[in-house]
Amino acid sequence: MKAELLFLLIAAHCVCDFSLQSGTMAREKRRASTTELQAKVPWFWWLAAHAVIQGLGVLLVTRSLPLALAETGAHFVIDFGKGEGWYGMAGDQGLHLACKLCWWGLA
């Protein structure tokens, strides 16, 4: 059961980070975006929405609201850092995987 939980956490992350995140969301969640849409819907709303979707994925897998809230906050911070250019895709995904390992250990 433990290995299954880790697999489900990673699979939910993949679905939420790649399948459910549109190109528009990926672009607009960056503070540096200068599109016309950015003037109507600020970057932090896009980033928060994406982070909440990730938190929902953790909630559905673990049935734990505290872990879901932790994921939401961590995902927001990690993706903000990537958007600021502090690290690239590998660093971003590595940090997300580290979070999943933490949730797995706590669950």
C-alpha positions in Angstrom: 0.0 0.0 0.0 2.8 2.4 0.8 4.4 2.1 -2.7 0.9 2.5 -4.3 0.5 5.8 -2.4 3.8 7.2 -3.6 2.9 6.2 -7.2 -0.5 7.8 -6.9 1.0 11.0 -5.5 3.5 11.2 -8.4 0.8 10.3 -11.0 -1.6 13.0 -9.6 1.3 15.5 -9.9 1.9 14.6 -13.5 -1.8 14.9 -14.4 -2.1 18.2 -12.6 1.2 19.7 -13.7 1.0 18.6 -17.4 -2.4 17.5 -18.5 -4.5 20.0 -16.5 -2.2 23.0 -16.8 -3.0 24.9 -20.0 -0.4 26.8 -22.0 -2.2 30.0 -20.9 -1.9 29.1 -17.2 1.8 28.1 -17.6 2.5 31.5 -19.2 0.2 33.7 -17.1 1.3 32.3 -13.7 4.7 34.0 -14.2 5.1 37.5 -12.6 7.1 38.5 -15.7 4.2 37.9 -18.1 3.3 41.1 -20.0 0.3 39.9 -22.0 -3.0 41.7 -22.3 -4.6 38.9 -20.3 -2.2 39.6 -17.4 -3.7 43.1 -17.1 -7.1 41.5 -16.5 -6.1 38.5 -14.4 -2.9 39.1 -12.3 -0.2 36.4 -12.3 -0.8 35.4 -8.7 -4.4 34.3 -9.4 -3.1 32.0 -12.1 -0.4 30.7 -9.8 -2.8 30.2 -6.9 -5.3 28.4 -9.1 -2.6 26.0 -10.3 -1.4 25.4 -6.7 -4.9 24.7 -5.5 -5.3 22.1 -8.3 -2.1 20.4 -7.1 -3.4 20.5 -3.6 -6.7 18.9 -4.7 -4.6 16.1 -6.3 -2.9 15.4 -3.0 -6.2 15.6 -1.1 -7.8 13.0 -3.5 -4.9 10.6 -3.0 -4.2 11.0 0.7 -7.6 12.2 2.0 -5.6 14.6 4.2 -6.5 18.3 4.3 -3.3 19.3 6.1 -1.2 17.6 3.4 -3.3 19.2 0.7 -2.8 22.6 2.2 0.9 21.9 2.5 1.1 20.9 -1.1 -0.8 24.0 -2.2 1.6 26.3 -0.4 4.7 24.4 -1.4 3.6 24.3 -5.1 2.9 28.0 -5.1 6.4 28.8 -3.7 8.2 26.3 -6.0 6.5 27.5 -9.2 7.0 31.1 -8.2 10.7 30.4 -8.0 10.8 28.8 -11.4 8.9 31.7 -12.8 11.5 34.1 -11.3 14.3 32.1 -13.0 15.8 30.8 -9.8 16.0 27.3 -11.3 14.8 25.5 -14.4 12.5 22.6 -15.1 14.7 20.0 -13.5 15.0 21.9 -10.3 11.3 22.6 -10.3 10.3 19.0 -10.8 12.9 17.8 -8.3 11.5 20.1 -5.6 8.0 18.8 -6.4 9.1 15.2 -6.2 10.8 16.0 -2.8 7.4 17.3 -1.6 5.7 14.1 -2.7 8.2 12.1 -0.8 7.5 14.2 2.3 3.7 13.8 2.0 4.2 10.1 1.4 6.3 9.8 4.6 3.8 11.8 6.6 0.7 10.0 5.3 
